Amino acid sequence: MINIAVLGYGTVGSGVVEVIRTNHETINKRAGEEIKIKYVLDLRDFPGDPVEEVLVHDFEQIVNDPEVDIVVEVMGGTGAAYNFAKRALEAGKSVCTSNKALVAKYGPELMEIAKEKEINFLFEASCGGGIPIIRAVNSSLTADVIDEVTGILNGTTNYMLDKMNTEGADFNTVLKEAQEKGYAEADPTADVEGQDACRKIAILSSLAYGRFLDFEKVYTEGITKITPEDMEYAREMGRNIKLLGTSKRVGEDSFYALVAPFLVGKNNPLHSVNGVFNSIFVHGNMLGDAMFYGSGAGKLPTASAVVADVVEASRHLHDTIPVNWSNKEMTLMDPDSVEGRFFVRVKDTSLDEVDKAFGKVDAVIEPDALPEEFGFITGLMTQGEYKERVKALGDNVLGMIRVKD
Ligand code: HSE
């Protein structure tokens, strides 16, 4: 029998208990032993809930119990979650977590302890919800040099952008809906400001390129500045606005990484990834393109990935699964030297002025609903060049969104 302890009985924690209770037979068969939830830790009480039988309020009871083999950390944050995960590993208990903030900040240190103790620190649910992307990058795409990872990595914002586009829904109403559905973080600022996607692209890039990408160094923009007018232009152009996390290898030891909203073109498969779904595009030098798609957030999809880690940890109770993640930090290019095309909205100016600033622009968009302004897409240029050129249009610029074809 394998005893596990679940830290946190919130959305994901209660999902973990539900997944194990619902699919216990299949899960036990796959793990090779019976998985038993010995403890659930939470500060709160849950009168009437069957979890009461195993509910404890003191982590010491768990860490000091030699019968506990695996600790599931689904509390979130980097305070107690870090402390508990570290102490559990030091006590020889494998840790499975959905906590991207924990992995992005302390992953290298926690993996090191796991290695010393010949156990595992696993984090499949930290990226892409229920999509098995961590295992795919770490254990399946091992024949390739990966040179790009680009994805819709946040379910909350993808759900919001979709509703704002298709139903004209208002930002705050649709954010509340995403919270009610259990998609958003405890503090949804991390979702809407792009920090959640930033941590996920940092984790995926660290695994894909075998270098540590410090999330704090990734240029990050969220969706809070996206307006109904931007949506109108997107519709007019047949594009969709998506919050993308992207990273590329541009030289032997040179990379760039970025999180920002993009106007994604119809021919890009990320264009039609809607609702709470996530999708991650990976390019390998031998494989070419691969896409991974599935439920990106929510109680059961996330819990499914956590429990899959519990099964994996059970199969490797006394050996560490190799992880392609070195402590050597990735050298990131200055975002201003990264090339792209830019969609720009302007008012009180003319196409002549735009051409003077940017040379001949690729597309001019004049939605009927917005007679006071127009938009255009620049040719290919670095972000630094864009910033220089756009200065000529001064206060006439209403906004800019990056373009992804
Ligand atoms: N808040 C996250 C999201 C949860 O919306 O994607 C899953 O990591």
Residues whose N, C-alpha, C, O or C-beta is under 5 A from the ligand:
A	BS01	HSE	A125 S126 L153 N154 G155 T156 Y183 A184 E185 D191 G296 A297
